[in-house]
């Protein structure tokens, strides 16, 4: 029995997710920068949160760049990524460091982009 894999996969080409991919890459970069500073300052919980967020953002960006994912799978990935970004932002907001403020703002922007 053949399956029509095109059903539900419309709109998953990488070009249709350019804004998501850009937001995800920016967020991952800012999270990595924050994690490095966190480690230097002994803020290990914040660093772990930022590293996890960066890894999730990078993974989702890579999947979107490859394309050919069913729309429901892409929606689930973006929703999960938005949740991770919001959690990271909340952790960073617990600290007064400038790098944490910048990271929280980027995570919030990414979460909004993923939810759009």
Secondary structure, 3 states (H helix, E strand, C coil): CCCCCCCCCCCCCHHHHHHHHHHHHHHHHHHHHHHHHHHHCCCHHHHHHHHHHHHHHHHHHHHHHHCCCCHHHHHHHHHHHHHHHHHHHHHHHCCCCHHHHHHHHHHHHHHHHHHC
